[in-house]
């Protein structure tokens, strides 16, 4: 099985159900909205990595947006599927698979 999706009207009991599934089956739980919220708390990743200390860069251990993704979001555009896939892959530790 590739994965499961847990949908709940207005997130009713969703956190409790997710925790039970994780406890019983050991599933990796991915919450795309939470990933996006975490990514927005960090500075965006510049297109070119600057010299150390000149521009703030996000922590590699946390989800982050690329500078172009950040600008599009701030311009009112929707978050792209590619952005969500990158964020999810990073959380699951399979981001290198996206470049295959």
N, C-alpha and C positions, 0 to 999 in steps of 0.2 A: 504494500500500500504506500502510495506517495505521501498522503497526508489527509487530514481531516479539517473541516471548517466548522466552527461552532458559532452559530448565529443566534442571537437572542434579541427579542424586541426591547428596545431601549436598554440593552445590556442587563436585562432582568436576570439576576442570579448567575450571571456569566462568570464572574470572578470565582465564585464558589465551585461552579461546574468545572472550570478550567483547572483549578487546584486539585479537585478530585481526580480528574483524568490524568494529570501529571503525577499525582501520588500513586495511583493504581497501576498505570501503564508506563510511566517514565517518559511520556511524550515531551518533545521540545515544544514549548508554547511560544507562538509569535503573535504579537499584538502590533499590527502595522501602524495604528494611530499613535500608540505609545512610542514606537521607534521614531516616528516623525517628530513628535514632541521633544524627545531627547535630542534628536539631531538639530532642532532649532535652537536649543540651548547652547550649542557650540558655535564657534565662528566657522564660516564655510571654508572648505578646502580650496585654496587658490589654484588656478589653472597651472601655474608653474610654482614649484616649491621655492620660496625665497630663502635668502640667507637667514641663518638662525637669529631669532630675536627681532627681525624687521617687521614682520606681519604675524599676527596671531594665527596659529593653525590648530585644528581640532586634535583632540586626543585620538590616537589610532585605536584605542581600546573601546571607544564609544562610537555610536552611530553618528554620521555627519553627512551634510549635504555638500555637493560640489558647488563652486561659486556660481556656475551657470544655473544649477537647479535652484539655488537660493534666490537668485535674481528673478527667475521665472515665477517662483512662489510669491515673492514680494510684489510682483507686477500683477498678481491676481490670477495667474494661470493655475490650472489643476496640476497636481503632482502626477508625474508620468509613471506608467507601469514600470519602466526601466529603473526609475528611482526607487520605487518600492521593492523591486526585485533585488537591487543592490543592497538596500538596507536589510532585507530579510536574509540574504546570503551572508552578509557580514555577521549578523547575529548567530547564524547557524555554523559559522566558521567555514563556509564553502565559497567565499567570494572569489577565490582563484579559479573556480570552475566556470565563472561567467566569461572568462577570457578564452576558453577552449574553443 
